[in-house]
Amino acid sequence: MRPHSNDLAASAKCELAGEVLRSFDSLRFAATGWSMFPTVWSGDTLVVERVSSDRFRVGDIALVGREGRLCAHRVVSLGRSSGDRFWITQGDAMATPDRPVIESELLGRVTELVRSGKSMAVSAKLSAIERLAAQITRRSAFAARVFVYMISKFRTQRESRLPCQG
C-alpha cells in the first residue's frame, strides 16, 4: 500500500525540522492542536533550541519527532531501561502520557513562544490557574471545546483591533 501524500508531507516536515535543528541549533514553527493548552495555543509560534538529551528535565517541553510527526509535549518523568534512557511526555491538556520517548526521537526543547506578537518564556511549572484549566480540559471534552471557542473569539477580537500595516 502506498503512503498517503499527507503522510509523506508530514514525514518530510519532521525530517526537515530535525535537520534545521542539527544545522542551526534553533527552529521556529507554528503550533497546531490543543494538547498543550493552556500553555500553548494553536497558532502560537514555538521557538525550539537543540540541546543534548542529558539536559532535558521534568517540566521542559520537548519537541519529539516520531513516526513522521512532530509533537511538543511536557516531560513528566525520566527513566532508564536496560541501560537506555527514556523520557515520558504528556500534553498539559491530555489525560494520559505518551509512550516513552527514546533519545533519537528528541529533537529539541521549547524555550519560548510567541503569541500575538509577544515573546514569552516557557515555564517548567504551570501557575495555579493554568493547572486548573489543564485539569478541567483533561476531564471534559465539552470544557476543552468551550476554552478553544473562547480563545478563538478572543483572538478574532484582538486581531480586528490591530491597526492595518501597509
BELTA-V686039 format. One record per pair of residues at least 4 apart in sequence whose C-alpha atoms are under 6 Angstrom apart, sorted by the first residue. I is the first residue (numbers start at 1). J is the second residue. D is the distance in whole Angstrom. If there is no record, write none. Layout:
i & j & d
I & J & D
I & J & D
This chain:
i & j & d
10 & 68 & 6
10 & 69 & 6
11 & 68 & 4
14 & 68 & 6
14 & 69 & 6
14 & 70 & 6
20 & 24 & 6
21 & 25 & 5
21 & 26 & 5
21 & 50 & 6
25 & 49 & 6
25 & 50 & 5
26 & 48 & 5
26 & 49 & 4
27 & 47 & 6
27 & 48 & 5
28 & 46 & 5
28 & 47 & 5
29 & 45 & 5
29 & 46 & 5
30 & 43 & 5
30 & 44 & 6
30 & 45 & 4
31 & 42 & 5
31 & 43 & 5
31 & 44 & 5
32 & 42 & 5
33 & 42 & 5
34 & 42 & 6
35 & 91 & 5
35 & 93 & 5
35 & 94 & 6
36 & 40 & 5
36 & 91 & 5
36 & 92 & 5
36 & 93 & 6
37 & 41 & 6
37 & 93 & 5
38 & 130 & 6
44 & 114 & 6
44 & 115 & 5
45 & 113 & 5
45 & 114 & 5
46 & 113 & 5
47 & 110 & 6
47 & 111 & 6
47 & 112 & 5
47 & 113 & 6
48 & 108 & 6
48 & 109 & 5
48 & 110 & 4
48 & 111 & 6
49 & 108 & 5
49 & 109 & 5
50 & 108 & 4
51 & 108 & 6
58 & 75 & 5
58 & 76 & 5
58 & 77 & 6
59 & 74 & 6
59 & 75 & 5
59 & 124 & 4
60 & 74 & 6
60 & 75 & 6
60 & 124 & 5
61 & 73 & 5
61 & 74 & 4
61 & 109 & 6
61 & 110 & 5
62 & 72 & 5
62 & 73 & 6
62 & 108 & 6
62 & 109 & 5
63 & 71 & 6
63 & 72 & 4
63 & 107 & 5
63 & 108 & 5
63 & 109 & 6
64 & 70 & 6
64 & 71 & 5
64 & 105 & 5
64 & 106 & 5
64 & 107 & 6
65 & 69 & 6
65 & 70 & 5
65 & 105 & 5
66 & 105 & 6
73 & 89 & 6
73 & 90 & 5
73 & 91 & 5
74 & 89 & 5
74 & 90 & 5
75 & 88 & 6
75 & 89 & 4
76 & 88 & 6
76 & 89 & 5
77 & 88 & 5
78 & 87 & 5
79 & 85 & 6
79 & 86 & 5
80 & 84 & 5
80 & 85 & 4
80 & 86 & 6
86 & 101 & 5
86 & 102 & 5
87 & 100 & 6
87 & 101 & 5
88 & 100 & 5
89 & 97 & 6
89 & 98 & 6
90 & 97 & 4
90 & 98 & 5
92 & 134 & 6
93 & 134 & 5
93 & 137 & 6
93 & 138 & 5
94 & 138 & 5
95 & 138 & 5
111 & 122 & 6
112 & 120 & 6
112 & 121 & 4
112 & 122 & 5
113 & 119 & 6
113 & 120 & 5
114 & 118 & 5
114 & 119 & 4
126 & 130 & 5
126 & 131 & 6
137 & 143 & 6
137 & 144 & 5
155 & 159 & 6
